[in-house]
Amino acid sequence: MSHISLHCVQCGASFPANMLILQCDRCQSPLDVFYEVITSQSPPRDLSARQMPIPMHDESAGVTLGEGDTPVVLLPKVGQLLGSERIYGKLEFLNPTGSFKDRGTATLISVALEHGVKEIVEDSSGNAGASIAAYSARAGIKAHIFAPADAPSSKIRQIKVYGGEAHLIAGPREAATEAAVDFYQKNNLLYASHNLSPYFVEGTKAFAYEVLKQFGDGLPDHIVMPVGNGSLFIGAWKGFQELKAGGHIKDIPTLHCVQAQAVRPIVDAFEGLEWSIKNVQQTVAGGISVGNPPRLQQVVSIIHATGGQAVAVSESEILRWHGLLSAQEGIYAEPTSAAAFAGVESLIKQGHIKRDEVTLVPITGFGLKDTAEY
């Protein structure tokens, strides 16, 4: 008997743990993994002597490339620029394929392998596609990756070099999703969507366990993330919830969401404004250029639950911080990651982050993955 089931994030409907089920058949909302009973018989992952529930039934058969355990570094020069001496970066770009996506992919592909899956379909603006292609190669699974035709060529090359079959789709990011859905349905394949899969989020929650391990009792007051679909944001929340339920922490850090002004569906939802996919404009922060995130309401609920904020930043602010991170701290990040620091600046100016509070920013992707001249 499985130790997990799937629950709708909106209406709470329950479903068996099946990789083919991605949305609630009642309200079409995304699903999350629910652990029926968390006991010593449930497969644990030992992180600093704390057990993290995972959705696999045999962890020894999992797929890994050594993801996780990324370092945390103090950013003193960034702190000086912002008037705060307690700003840290967690170098998520040091994951195996150069982005935080490897956390979720490792779990997603491990579950797929456990279910005997041989061929999968995914759509991505680049990082998730490269990650899925790499871990699929490791697992012996054929991967079809649908990506926007204007995605950074370095990310497309990365998908191809791992052996993934890249399907480049003209038009907005959503066009790649539509093409992927059409392809998997016509070919009767598994849609391993990192945006919808409840298993992907289960992998990203390890971020929270590592933050506890690295900061100990002095957890950050604030964690500020660039958010497109929100897989790291939601995963961190789930991880901190588990740690709180287990008595390992008393309070969950305040979680803040940063988006580009050009693509701001979550910010508008948080502010009670209407958003339309027609409002999408081009942004250098391609990793968060998601006009219709399927887990939007879940992200907004988490922001409210932690007392956080959702802020949008301009292209000029993103580019400014992209340069400052490299020139001041020696950190070559994607523009998407730089957007989070522009968000920190905004949150400090607005008084949502006090200058003596500890702030952590996950630097989600490596600059070499997005090398266009800005």
Secondary structure, 3 states (H helix, E strand, C coil): CCCEEEEECCCCCEEECCCCCCECCCCCCEEEEEECCCCCCCCEEEECCEEEECCCCCHHHCCCCCCCCCCEEECHHHHHHHCCCCEEEECHHHCCCCECHHHHHHHHHHHHHHCCCCEEEEECCCHHHHHHHHHHHHHCCEEEEEEECCCCHHHHHHHHHCCCEEEEECCCHHHHHHHHHHHHHHHCCEECCCCCCHHHHHHHCHHHHHHHHHHCCCCCCEEEEECCCCHHHHHHHHHHHHHHHCCCCCCCCEEEEEEECCECHHHHHHCCCCCCHHHCCCCCCHHHCCCCCCCHHHHHHHHHHHCCCEEEECHHHHHHHHHHHHHHHCCCECHHHHHHHHHHHHHHHCCCCCCCCCEEEECCEEHHHCCCCC
